[in-house]
Amino acid sequence: LNKVDFKEVVLSDTIMVPEGKKIDKIKVLSVAPLFAKAIKIIHDEKSISSLFL
């Protein structure tokens, strides 16, 4: 990936990137805020459809 013409590759933190495979072009985003929001919405007995927009 270091040799290709990508600015960055974005992954979620649900996919582990081994230490030896990490490169500057990989950006890892946390899914924790999305899961927290989904749990709150479900707890409040509301629709989670807004999470898919």
NORCOR-V243776 format. One record per backbone hydrogen bond with DSSP energy under -0.5 kcal/mol. NH is the residue of the N-H (numbers start at 1). CO is the residue of the C=O. Records with the same first field share a line. If there is no record, write none. Layout:
BEGIN
NH = CO / CO
END
This chain:
BEGIN
4 = 1
6 = 4
9 = 25
11 = 9 / 27
13 = 29
15 = 12
16 = 14
18 = 16
21 = 18
22 = 18 / 19
26 = 23
27 = 9 / 25
29 = 11 / 27
35 = 31
36 = 32
37 = 33
38 = 34
39 = 35
40 = 36
41 = 37
42 = 38
43 = 39
44 = 40
45 = 42
46 = 41
51 = 48
52 = 49
53 = 50
END
